[in-house]
């Protein structure tokens, strides 16, 4: 599936972004308060993290590259802190 395609619009958490760390932090707050299942929240965060990462790699402007990289780190931190242990 494509990184930017919404295959299930009914389940979408609207208003998420990845332009910089402040936007990512607001988005993580929306994900946390979305009322969706744990798996759905993690999946949304993974999608946004990957979008930020790819956009950062493709960005030409060093400032945009840095902002997108910071957004990726915010999402990745949320994902790492909320993964259920496999024990």
Buried (B, 14 or more C-beta within 10 A) or exposed (E): EEEEEEEEEEEEBEEBBBBBBEBBBBBBEBBEEBEBEEEBBBBBBBBBBBBBBBBBEEBEEEEBBBBBBBBBBBBBBBBEEBEEEEE
